Amino acid sequence: MIENYRFGRITIDGRDYTGDVIVYPDRVDDEWWREEGHSLCMADLEDILDIGPDVLVIGTGANGLMAVPEDVRRELRARGIEPRPAPTAEACDLYNELAGESTVIAALHLTC
């Protein structure tokens, strides 16, 4: 469960993180970084694709500045994964709402 988010900091299951994270059903990867920084590409999601969640919640930053290009959205849908991009605060709420209902993973950019 994501308990708190503010610019550059997130609390998940009682632990604080200060870098971008991927929240899996059973763990948190706190070393996530994107090849293009503020634009998501499929290579950034390799470990997520191996799991094949039903939903991928994408936190696009505090101000929503991380782009999720349409080709990435199309490719995710082609693989049976519904992309749900939103500014990170909204993405945290969405993840908490969906967790447990289906296989959901959150990839969260904490700044910008």
N, CA, C and O atoms as a printed pandas DataFrame, in Angstrom:
     atom_number atom_name residue_name chain_id  residue_number  x_coord  y_coord  z_coord
0              1         N          MET        A               1    0.842   -1.182    0.000
1              2        CA          MET        A               1    0.000    0.000    0.000
2              3         C          MET        A               1    0.886    1.244    0.000
3              4         O          MET        A               1    1.870    1.325    0.735
4              5         N          ILE        A               2    0.523    2.192   -0.824
5              6        CA          ILE        A               2    1.218    3.479   -0.850
6              7         C          ILE        A               2    0.560    4.364    0.198
7              8         O          ILE        A               2   -0.619    4.701    0.092
8              9         N          GLU        A               3    1.327    4.731    1.199
9             10        CA          GLU        A               3    0.773    5.503    2.309
10            11         C          GLU        A               3    0.880    7.007    2.126
11            12         O          GLU        A               3    0.028    7.760    2.599
12            13         N          ASN        A               4    1.932    7.445    1.437
13            14        CA          ASN        A               4    2.139    8.885    1.310
14            15         C          ASN        A               4    3.018    9.168    0.102
15            16         O          ASN        A               4    3.962    8.432   -0.184
16            17         N          TYR        A               5    2.693   10.241   -0.598
17            18        CA          TYR        A               5    3.545   10.721   -1.688
18            19         C          TYR        A               5    3.614   12.234   -1.602
19            20         O          TYR        A               5    2.611   12.916   -1.391
20            21         N          ARG        A               6    4.807   12.728   -1.769
21            22        CA          ARG        A               6    5.021   14.156   -1.997
22            23         C          ARG        A               6    6.242   14.258   -2.907
23            24         O          ARG        A               6    6.999   13.297   -3.047
24            25         N          PHE        A               7    6.428   15.394   -3.510
25            26        CA          PHE        A               7    7.498   15.594   -4.487
26            27         C          PHE        A               7    8.811   14.976   -3.987
27            28         O          PHE        A               7    9.345   15.381   -2.954
28            29         N          GLY        A               8    9.316   13.998   -4.728
29            30        CA          GLY        A               8   10.609   13.396   -4.428
30            31         C          GLY        A               8   10.629   12.374   -3.309
31            32         O          GLY        A               8   11.705   11.894   -2.952
32            33         N          ARG        A               9    9.475   12.018   -2.734
33            34        CA          ARG        A               9    9.456   11.079   -1.605
34            35         C          ARG        A               9    8.131   10.318   -1.594
35            36         O          ARG        A               9    7.060   10.884   -1.810
36            37         N          ILE        A              10    8.245    9.010   -1.334
37            38        CA          ILE        A              10    7.056    8.165   -1.269
38            39         C          ILE        A              10    7.232    7.166   -0.131
39            40         O          ILE        A              10    8.342    6.702    0.133
40            41         N          THR        A              11    6.131    6.840    0.541
41            42        CA          THR        A              11    6.141    5.840    1.597
42            43         C          THR        A              11    5.267    4.678    1.155
43            44         O          THR        A              11    4.082    4.841    0.867
44            45         N          ILE        A              12    5.884    3.492    1.109
45            46        CA          ILE        A              12    5.197    2.283    0.679
46            47         C          ILE        A              12    5.401    1.227    1.757
47            48         O          ILE        A              12    6.534    0.891    2.101
48            49         N          ASP        A              13    4.308    0.713    2.282
49            50        CA          ASP        A              13    4.368   -0.311    3.329
50            51         C          ASP        A              13    5.324    0.069    4.453
51            52         O          ASP        A              13    6.091   -0.761    4.940
52            53         N          GLY        A              14    5.266    1.342    4.858
53            54        CA          GLY        A              14    6.052    1.826    5.993
54            55         C          GLY        A              14    7.487    2.195    5.685
55            56         O          GLY        A              14    8.214    2.620    6.583
56            57         N          ARG        A              15    7.915    2.046    4.446
57            58        CA          ARG        A              15    9.296    2.381    4.078
58            59         C          ARG        A              15    9.313    3.583    3.146
59            60         O          ARG        A              15    8.505    3.675    2.221
60            61         N          ASP        A              16   10.249    4.511    3.398
61            62        CA          ASP        A              16   10.387    5.702    2.574
62            63         C          ASP        A              16   11.371    5.464    1.430
63            64         O          ASP        A              16   12.393    4.798    1.594
64            65         N          TYR        A              17   11.032    6.027    0.266
65            66        CA          TYR        A              17   11.887    5.972   -0.922
66            67         C          TYR        A              17   12.029    7.387   -1.459
67            68         O          TYR        A              17   11.089    8.179   -1.395
68            69         N          THR        A              18   13.207    7.702   -1.990
69            70        CA          THR        A              18   13.444    9.040   -2.530
70            71         C          THR        A              18   13.827    9.012   -4.005
71            72         O          THR        A              18   14.207   10.040   -4.565
72            73         N          GLY        A              19   13.733    7.863   -4.629
73            74        CA          GLY        A              19   13.989    7.747   -6.058
74            75         C          GLY        A              19   12.794    7.082   -6.721
75            76         O          GLY        A              19   11.939    6.510   -6.045
76            77         N          ASP        A              20   12.740    7.157   -8.022
77            78        CA          ASP        A              20   11.646    6.553   -8.771
78            79         C          ASP        A              20   11.552    5.066   -8.454
79            80         O          ASP        A              20   12.566    4.405   -8.228
80            81         N          VAL        A              21   10.338    4.550   -8.440
81            82        CA          VAL        A              21   10.113    3.175   -8.018
82            83         C          VAL        A              21    9.161    2.453   -8.959
83            84         O          VAL        A              21    8.363    3.061   -9.672
84            85         N          ILE        A              22    9.279    1.129   -8.930
85            86        CA          ILE        A              22    8.262    0.256   -9.512
86            87         C          ILE        A              22    7.704   -0.547   -8.353
87            88         O          ILE        A              22    8.447   -1.196   -7.617
88            89         N          VAL        A              23    6.387   -0.498   -8.197
89            90        CA          VAL        A              23    5.713   -1.209   -7.124
90            91         C          VAL        A              23    5.083   -2.468   -7.718
91            92         O          VAL        A              23    4.099   -2.402   -8.453
92            93         N          TYR        A              24    5.675   -3.612   -7.380
93            94        CA          TYR        A              24    5.170   -4.912   -7.796
94            95         C          TYR        A              24    4.236   -5.443   -6.711
95            96         O          TYR        A              24    4.239   -4.917   -5.599
96            97         N          PRO        A              25    3.454   -6.451   -6.997
97            98        CA          PRO        A              25    2.581   -7.000   -5.960
98            99         C          PRO        A              25    3.329   -7.510   -4.727
99           100         O          PRO        A              25    2.776   -7.528   -3.627
100          101         N          ASP        A              26    4.581   -7.922   -4.909
101          102        CA          ASP        A              26    5.323   -8.539   -3.801
102          103         C          ASP        A              26    6.600   -7.812   -3.395
103          104         O          ASP        A              26    7.305   -8.263   -2.492
104          105         N          ARG        A              27    6.909   -6.696   -4.048
105          106        CA          ARG        A              27    8.164   -5.995   -3.739
106          107         C          ARG        A              27    8.167   -4.608   -4.379
107          108         O          ARG        A              27    7.298   -4.266   -5.181
108          109         N          VAL        A              28    9.183   -3.817   -3.993
109          110        CA          VAL        A              28    9.394   -2.496   -4.578
110          111         C          VAL        A              28   10.802   -2.453   -5.162
111          112         O          VAL        A              28   11.770   -2.796   -4.483
112          113         N          ASP        A              29   10.915   -2.039   -6.403
113          114        CA          ASP        A              29   12.212   -1.810   -7.046
114          115         C          ASP        A              29   12.496   -0.321   -6.939
115          116         O          ASP        A              29   11.836    0.494   -7.585
116          117         N          ASP        A              30   13.484    0.030   -6.120
117          118        CA          ASP        A              30   13.789    1.450   -5.906
118          119         C          ASP        A              30   14.977    1.927   -6.729
119          120         O          ASP        A              30   15.588    2.948   -6.415
120          121         N          GLU        A              31   15.301    1.188   -7.780
121          122        CA          GLU        A              31   16.414    1.582   -8.652
122          123         C          GLU        A              31   15.954    1.807  -10.094
123          124         O          GLU        A              31   16.754    1.693  -11.023
124          125         N          TRP        A              32   14.680    2.122  -10.285
125          126        CA          TRP        A              32   14.157    2.301  -11.631
126          127         C          TRP        A              32   14.621    3.629  -12.216
127          128         O          TRP        A              32   14.531    4.676  -11.575
128          129         N          TRP        A              33   15.109    3.563  -13.424
129          130        CA          TRP        A              33   15.481    4.764  -14.170
130          131         C          TRP        A              33   15.157    4.545  -15.628
131          132         O          TRP        A              33   15.225    3.417  -16.118
132          133         N          ARG        A              34   14.813    5.585  -16.316
133          134        CA          ARG        A              34   14.432    5.489  -17.705
134          135         C          ARG        A              34   15.561    5.901  -18.633
135          136         O          ARG        A              34   16.356    6.787  -18.318
136          137         N          GLU        A              35   15.616    5.248  -19.772
137          138        CA          GLU        A              35   16.648    5.539  -20.768
138          139         C          GLU        A              35   16.592    6.988  -21.233
139          140         O          GLU        A              35   17.627    7.618  -21.449
140          141         N          GLU        A              36   15.381    7.514  -21.385
141          142        CA          GLU        A              36   15.214    8.855  -21.927
142          143         C          GLU        A              36   14.777    9.867  -20.869
143          144         O          GLU        A              36   14.310   10.954  -21.210
144          145         N          GLY        A              37   14.922    9.524  -19.601
145          146        CA          GLY        A              37   14.610   10.465  -18.526
146          147         C          GLY        A              37   13.146   10.802  -18.390
147          148         O          GLY        A              37   12.442   10.202  -17.577
148          149         N          HIS        A              38   12.674   11.759  -19.178
149          150        CA          HIS        A              38   11.302   12.232  -19.029
150          151         C          HIS        A              38   10.370   11.775  -20.138
151          152         O          HIS        A              38    9.358   12.415  -20.424
152          153         N          SER        A              39   10.728   10.664  -20.752
153          154        CA          SER        A              39    9.856   10.046  -21.744
154          155         C          SER        A              39    9.977    8.540  -21.580
155          156         O          SER        A              39   11.076    7.989  -21.652
156          157         N          LEU        A              40    8.869    7.886  -21.364
157          158        CA          LEU        A              40    8.856    6.451  -21.136
158          159         C          LEU        A              40    9.032    5.713  -22.451
159          160         O          LEU        A              40    8.448    6.098  -23.464
160          161         N          CYS        A              41    9.835    4.652  -22.441
161          162        CA          CYS        A              41    9.958    3.799  -23.620
162          163         C          CYS        A              41    9.812    2.346  -23.181
163          164         O          CYS        A              41    9.916    2.045  -21.992
164          165         N          MET        A              42    9.576    1.456  -24.116
165          166        CA          MET        A              42    9.329    0.055  -23.781
166          167         C          MET        A              42   10.515   -0.577  -23.068
167          168         O          MET        A              42   10.325   -1.442  -22.213
168          169         N          ALA        A              43   11.726   -0.168  -23.398
169          170        CA          ALA        A              43   12.905   -0.741  -22.732
170          171         C          ALA        A              43   12.899   -0.465  -21.225
171          172         O          ALA        A              43   13.491   -1.220  -20.453
172          173         N          ASP        A              44   12.237    0.606  -20.810
173          174        CA          ASP        A              44   12.147    0.946  -19.385
174          175         C          ASP        A              44   11.265   -0.027  -18.617
175          176         O          ASP        A              44   11.275   -0.045  -17.386
176          177         N          LEU        A              45   10.509   -0.828  -19.339
177          178        CA          LEU        A              45    9.475   -1.656  -18.725
178          179         C          LEU        A              45    9.744   -3.153  -18.831
179          180         O          LEU        A              45    8.839   -3.953  -18.592
180          181         N          GLU        A              46   10.953   -3.548  -19.181
181          182        CA          GLU        A              46   11.260   -4.956  -19.440
182          183         C          GLU        A              46   10.853   -5.887  -18.303
183          184         O          GLU        A              46   10.207   -6.905  -18.549
184          185         N          ASP        A              47   11.214   -5.560  -17.072
185          186        CA          ASP        A              47   10.882   -6.433  -15.944
186          187         C          ASP        A              47    9.368   -6.505  -15.733
187          188         O          ASP        A              47    8.840   -7.548  -15.347
188          189         N          ILE        A              48    8.686   -5.412  -15.983
189          190        CA          ILE        A              48    7.234   -5.381  -15.850
190          191         C          ILE        A              48    6.595   -6.281  -16.899
191          192         O          ILE        A              48    5.642   -7.004  -16.609
192          193         N          LEU        A              49    7.123   -6.236  -18.117
193          194        CA          LEU        A              49    6.569   -7.036  -19.205
194          195         C          LEU        A              49    6.698   -8.522  -18.916
195          196         O          LEU        A              49    5.835   -9.305  -19.314
196          197         N          ASP        A              50    7.758   -8.922  -18.231
197          198        CA          ASP        A              50    7.939  -10.332  -17.878
198          199         C          ASP        A              50    6.816  -10.835  -16.981
199          200         O          ASP        A              50    6.448  -12.008  -17.050
200          201         N          ILE        A              51    6.267   -9.962  -16.143
201          202        CA          ILE        A              51    5.187  -10.335  -15.234
202          203         C          ILE        A              51    3.840  -10.286  -15.947
203          204         O          ILE        A              51    2.961  -11.107  -15.683
204          205         N          GLY        A              52    3.681   -9.325  -16.848
205          206        CA          GLY        A              52    2.442   -9.203  -17.603
206          207         C          GLY        A              52    1.238   -8.840  -16.762
207          208         O          GLY        A              52    0.270   -9.599  -16.712
208          209         N          PRO        A              53    1.275   -7.688  -16.094
209          210        CA          PRO        A              53    0.124   -7.288  -15.279
210          211         C          PRO        A              53   -1.089   -6.972  -16.147
211          212         O          PRO        A              53   -0.970   -6.774  -17.356
212          213         N          ASP        A              54   -2.250   -6.929  -15.512
213          214        CA          ASP        A              54   -3.459   -6.491  -16.209
214          215         C          ASP        A              54   -3.431   -4.982  -16.421
215          216         O          ASP        A              54   -3.872   -4.475  -17.452
216          217         N          VAL        A              55   -2.893   -4.264  -15.404
217          218        CA          VAL        A              55   -2.870   -2.800  -15.423
218          219         C          VAL        A              55   -1.483   -2.324  -15.036
219          220         O          VAL        A              55   -0.870   -2.853  -14.109
220          221         N          LEU        A              56   -0.992   -1.319  -15.753
221          222        CA          LEU        A              56    0.236   -0.632  -15.384
222          223         C          LEU        A              56   -0.122    0.816  -15.081
223          224         O          LEU        A              56   -0.436    1.594  -15.981
224          225         N          VAL        A              57   -0.068    1.166  -13.801
225          226        CA          VAL        A              57   -0.284    2.542  -13.381
226          227         C          VAL        A              57    1.043    3.269  -13.540
227          228         O          VAL        A              57    2.066    2.819  -13.026
228          229         N          ILE        A              58    1.028    4.388  -14.247
229          230        CA          ILE        A              58    2.255    5.120  -14.540
230          231         C          ILE        A              58    2.162    6.503  -13.913
231          232         O          ILE        A              58    1.355    7.332  -14.335
232          233         N          GLY        A              59    2.986    6.746  -12.911
233          234        CA          GLY        A              59    3.051    8.065  -12.288
234          235         C          GLY        A              59    3.965    8.944  -13.117
235          236         O          GLY        A              59    5.158    8.667  -13.237
236          237         N          THR        A              60    3.417    9.993  -13.686
237          238        CA          THR        A              60    4.158   10.834  -14.633
238          239         C          THR        A              60    4.845   12.027  -13.986
239          240         O          THR        A              60    5.257   12.962  -14.674
240          241         N          GLY        A              61    4.969   11.994  -12.662
241          242        CA          GLY        A              61    5.636   13.074  -11.945
242          243         C          GLY        A              61    4.639   13.978  -11.243
243          244         O          GLY        A              61    3.442   13.959  -11.530
244          245         N          ALA        A              62    5.154   14.762  -10.326
245          246        CA          ALA        A              62    4.297   15.658   -9.543
246          247         C          ALA        A              62    3.492   16.594  -10.442
247          248         O          ALA        A              62    2.333   16.895  -10.156
248          249         N          ASN        A              63    4.103   17.045  -11.513
249          250        CA          ASN        A              63    3.439   17.956  -12.443
250          251         C          ASN        A              63    3.081   17.287  -13.765
251          252         O          ASN        A              63    2.692   17.956  -14.724
252          253         N          GLY        A              64    3.214   15.963  -13.809
253          254        CA          GLY        A              64    2.838   15.211  -15.005
254          255         C          GLY        A              64    3.741   15.438  -16.196
255          256         O          GLY        A              64    3.284   15.361  -17.336
256          257         N          LEU        A              65    5.017   15.716  -15.962
257          258        CA          LEU        A              65    5.920   16.067  -17.062
258          259         C          LEU        A              65    6.575   14.884  -17.770
259          260         O          LEU        A              65    7.151   15.064  -18.843
260          261         N          MET        A              66    6.503   13.677  -17.200
261          262        CA          MET        A              66    7.077   12.515  -17.886
262          263         C          MET        A              66    6.087   12.050  -18.958
263          264         O          MET        A              66    4.944   11.706  -18.657
264          265         N          ALA        A              67    6.536   12.047  -20.188
265          266        CA          ALA        A              67    5.681   11.670  -21.314
266          267         C          ALA        A              67    5.517   10.158  -21.392
267          268         O          ALA        A              67    6.444    9.396  -21.117
268          269         N          VAL        A              68    4.312    9.745  -21.773
269          270        CA          VAL        A              68    4.033    8.338  -22.086
270          271         C          VAL        A              68    3.548    8.342  -23.535
271          272         O          VAL        A              68    2.355    8.500  -23.797
272          273         N          PRO        A              69    4.481    8.168  -24.476
273          274        CA          PRO        A              69    4.131    8.284  -25.892
274          275         C          PRO        A              69    3.046    7.291  -26.311
275          276         O          PRO        A              69    2.910    6.217  -25.727
276          277         N          GLU        A              70    2.296    7.663  -27.309
277          278        CA          GLU        A              70    1.200    6.824  -27.788
278          279         C          GLU        A              70    1.688    5.462  -28.262
279          280         O          GLU        A              70    0.976    4.471  -28.095
280          281         N          ASP        A              71    2.894    5.380  -28.854
281          282        CA          ASP        A              71    3.383    4.077  -29.309
282          283         C          ASP        A              71    3.630    3.137  -28.125
283          284         O          ASP        A              71    3.449    1.927  -28.256
284          285         N          VAL        A              72    4.036    3.668  -26.988
285          286        CA          VAL        A              72    4.214    2.851  -25.783
286          287         C          VAL        A              72    2.850    2.374  -25.284
287          288         O          VAL        A              72    2.697    1.210  -24.916
288          289         N          ARG        A              73    1.884    3.245  -25.270
289          290        CA          ARG        A              73    0.529    2.872  -24.846
290          291         C          ARG        A              73   -0.040    1.773  -25.740
291          292         O          ARG        A              73   -0.632    0.809  -25.253
292          293         N          ARG        A              74    0.144    1.926  -27.051
293          294        CA          ARG        A              74   -0.353    0.925  -28.007
294          295         C          ARG        A              74    0.324   -0.429  -27.774
295          296         O          ARG        A              74   -0.337   -1.467  -27.754
296          297         N          GLU        A              75    1.635   -0.406  -27.601
297          298        CA          GLU        A              75    2.373   -1.659  -27.393
298          299         C          GLU        A              75    1.937   -2.354  -26.106
299          300         O          GLU        A              75    1.782   -3.575  -26.083
300          301         N          LEU        A              76    1.740   -1.593  -25.045
301          302        CA          LEU        A              76    1.256   -2.188  -23.797
302          303         C          LEU        A              76   -0.111   -2.836  -24.002
303          304         O          LEU        A              76   -0.337   -3.964  -23.565
304          305         N          ARG        A              77   -1.013   -2.130  -24.660
305          306        CA          ARG        A              77   -2.347   -2.692  -24.911
306          307         C          ARG        A              77   -2.263   -3.951  -25.772
307          308         O          ARG        A              77   -2.999   -4.912  -25.546
308          309         N          ALA        A              78   -1.359   -3.946  -26.766
309          310        CA          ALA        A              78   -1.183   -5.126  -27.619
310          311         C          ALA        A              78   -0.718   -6.332  -26.806
311          312         O          ALA        A              78   -0.967   -7.475  -27.189
312          313         N          ARG        A              79   -0.048   -6.080  -25.693
313          314        CA          ARG        A              79    0.417   -7.161  -24.810
314          315         C          ARG        A              79   -0.594   -7.482  -23.713
315          316         O          ARG        A              79   -0.311   -8.276  -22.815
316          317         N          GLY        A              80   -1.759   -6.870  -23.788
317          318        CA          GLY        A              80   -2.805   -7.152  -22.815
318          319         C          GLY        A              80   -2.664   -6.393  -21.511
319          320         O          GLY        A              80   -3.253   -6.779  -20.501
320          321         N          ILE        A              81   -1.891   -5.319  -21.520
321          322        CA          ILE        A              81   -1.660   -4.498  -20.324
322          323         C          ILE        A              81   -2.318   -3.136  -20.539
323          324         O          ILE        A              81   -2.031   -2.448  -21.519
324          325         N          GLU        A              82   -3.190   -2.757  -19.629
325          326        CA          GLU        A              82   -3.859   -1.465  -19.742
326          327         C          GLU        A              82   -3.005   -0.379  -19.086
327          328         O          GLU        A              82   -2.833   -0.394  -17.868
328          329         N          PRO        A              83   -2.463    0.568  -19.871
329          330        CA          PRO        A              83   -1.688    1.662  -19.278
330          331         C          PRO        A              83   -2.624    2.705  -18.668
331          332         O          PRO        A              83   -3.625    3.092  -19.272
332          333         N          ARG        A              84   -2.281    3.148  -17.467
333          334        CA          ARG        A              84   -3.081    4.170  -16.785
334          335         C          ARG        A              84   -2.160    5.277  -16.306
335          336         O          ARG        A              84   -1.858    5.343  -15.114
336          337         N          PRO        A              85   -1.697    6.158  -17.209
337          338        CA          PRO        A              85   -0.828    7.259  -16.798
338          339         C          PRO        A              85   -1.604    8.364  -16.094
339          340         O          PRO        A              85   -2.748    8.661  -16.439
340          341         N          ALA        A              86   -0.955    8.968  -15.097
341          342        CA          ALA        A              86   -1.548   10.086  -14.364
342          343         C          ALA        A              86   -0.439   10.766  -13.576
343          344         O          ALA        A              86    0.587   10.145  -13.297
344          345         N          PRO        A              87   -0.626   12.027  -13.212
345          346        CA          PRO        A              87    0.334   12.642  -12.298
346          347         C          PRO        A              87    0.503   11.731  -11.069
347          348         O          PRO        A              87   -0.443   11.060  -10.656
348          349         N          THR        A              88    1.680   11.714  -10.504
349          350        CA          THR        A              88    2.021   10.697   -9.509
350          351         C          THR        A              88    1.085   10.653   -8.303
351          352         O          THR        A              88    0.775    9.560   -7.829
352          353         N          ALA        A              89    0.635   11.764   -7.800
353          354        CA          ALA        A              89   -0.296   11.723   -6.658
354          355         C          ALA        A              89   -1.569   10.950   -7.030
355          356         O          ALA        A              89   -2.045   10.120   -6.255
356          357         N          GLU        A              90   -2.111   11.228   -8.212
357          358        CA          GLU        A              90   -3.297   10.520   -8.679
358          359         C          GLU        A              90   -2.992    9.049   -8.939
359          360         O          GLU        A              90   -3.809    8.174   -8.651
360          361         N          ALA        A              91   -1.797    8.785   -9.491
361          362        CA          ALA        A              91   -1.396    7.406   -9.775
362          363         C          ALA        A              91   -1.294    6.589   -8.485
363          364         O          ALA        A              91   -1.657    5.413   -8.468
364          365         N          CYS        A              92   -0.807    7.198   -7.417
365          366        CA          CYS        A              92   -0.726    6.500   -6.129
366          367         C          CYS        A              92   -2.114    6.113   -5.638
367          368         O          CYS        A              92   -2.322    4.990   -5.180
368          369         N          ASP        A              93   -3.060    7.033   -5.732
369          370        CA          ASP        A              93   -4.433    6.740   -5.328
370          371         C          ASP        A              93   -5.029    5.627   -6.192
371          372         O          ASP        A              93   -5.701    4.729   -5.685
372          373         N          LEU        A              94   -4.779    5.695   -7.484
373          374        CA          LEU        A              94   -5.297    4.683   -8.403
374          375         C          LEU        A              94   -4.702    3.316   -8.091
375          376         O          LEU        A              94   -5.421    2.317   -8.069
376          377         N          TYR        A              95   -3.398    3.265   -7.851
377          378        CA          TYR        A              95   -2.762    1.990   -7.505
378          379         C          TYR        A              95   -3.421    1.396   -6.259
379          380         O          TYR        A              95   -3.777    0.218   -6.250
380          381         N          ASN        A              96   -3.581    2.194   -5.223
381          382        CA          ASN        A              96   -4.196    1.703   -3.990
382          383         C          ASN        A              96   -5.618    1.199   -4.235
383          384         O          ASN        A              96   -6.047    0.213   -3.635
384          385         N          GLU        A              97   -6.334    1.872   -5.105
385          386        CA          GLU        A              97   -7.706    1.479   -5.426
386          387         C          GLU        A              97   -7.746    0.138   -6.161
387          388         O          GLU        A              97   -8.605   -0.700   -5.887
388          389         N          LEU        A              98   -6.811   -0.061   -7.095
389          390        CA          LEU        A              98   -6.823   -1.248   -7.941
390          391         C          LEU        A              98   -6.097   -2.447   -7.349
391          392         O          LEU        A              98   -6.405   -3.586   -7.699
392          393         N          ALA        A              99   -5.143   -2.214   -6.464
393          394        CA          ALA        A              99   -4.342   -3.310   -5.904
394          395         C          ALA        A              99   -5.262   -4.330   -5.250
395          396         O          ALA        A              99   -6.141   -3.976   -4.464
396          397         N          GLY        A             100   -5.054   -5.576   -5.578
397          398        CA          GLY        A             100   -5.866   -6.640   -5.022
398          399         C          GLY        A             100   -7.037   -7.024   -5.908
399          400         O          GLY        A             100   -7.529   -8.149   -5.824
400          401         N          GLU        A             101   -7.494   -6.109   -6.760
401          402        CA          GLU        A             101   -8.600   -6.415   -7.658
402          403         C          GLU        A             101   -8.120   -7.135   -8.912
403          404         O          GLU        A             101   -8.844   -7.948   -9.486
404          405         N          SER        A             102   -6.908   -6.835   -9.330
405          406        CA          SER        A             102   -6.311   -7.449  -10.508
406          407         C          SER        A             102   -4.804   -7.375  -10.324
407          408         O          SER        A             102   -4.317   -6.827   -9.335
408          409         N          THR        A             103   -4.074   -7.926  -11.274
409          410        CA          THR        A             103   -2.619   -7.800  -11.205
410          411         C          THR        A             103   -2.262   -6.397  -11.679
411          412         O          THR        A             103   -2.391   -6.068  -12.858
412          413         N          VAL        A             104   -1.817   -5.587  -10.742
413          414        CA          VAL        A             104   -1.492   -4.191  -11.052
414          415         C          VAL        A             104   -0.073   -3.906  -10.569
415          416         O          VAL        A             104    0.339   -4.332   -9.490
416          417         N          ILE        A             105    0.654   -3.179  -11.399
417          418        CA          ILE        A             105    2.002   -2.714  -11.077
418          419         C          ILE        A             105    1.993   -1.205  -11.285
419          420         O          ILE        A             105    1.320   -0.687  -12.176
420          421         N          ALA        A             106    2.751   -0.514  -10.446
421          422        CA          ALA        A             106    2.883    0.945  -10.590
422          423         C          ALA        A             106    4.327    1.312  -10.857
423          424         O          ALA        A             106    5.223    0.886  -10.129
424          425         N          ALA        A             107    4.559    2.095  -11.889
425          426        CA          ALA        A             107    5.860    2.661  -12.202
426          427         C          ALA        A             107    5.743    4.162  -11.938
427          428         O          ALA        A             107    5.019    4.865  -12.644
428          429         N          LEU        A             108    6.461    4.652  -10.916
429          430        CA          LEU        A             108    6.206    6.001  -10.423
430          431         C          LEU        A             108    7.427    6.907  -10.487
431          432         O          LEU        A             108    8.457    6.624   -9.875
432          433         N          HIS        A             109    7.303    7.988  -11.228
433          434        CA          HIS        A             109    8.309    9.040  -11.289
434          435         C          HIS        A             109    7.971   10.022  -10.170
435          436         O          HIS        A             109    6.852   10.533  -10.123
436          437         N          LEU        A             110    8.903   10.291   -9.280
437          438        CA          LEU        A             110    8.590   11.037   -8.062
438          439         C          LEU        A             110    8.801   12.531   -8.141
439          440         O          LEU        A             110    8.303   13.257   -7.281
440          441         N          THR        A             111    9.520   13.021   -9.139
441          442        CA          THR        A             111    9.752   14.464   -9.239
442          443         C          THR        A             111    9.050   14.995  -10.492
443          444         O          THR        A             111    8.210   14.304  -11.067
444          445         N          CYS        A             112    9.375   16.172  -10.902
445          446        CA          CYS        A             112    8.887   16.839  -12.118
446          447         C          CYS        A             112    7.393   16.784  -12.273
447          448         O          CYS        A             112    6.854   17.306  -13.249
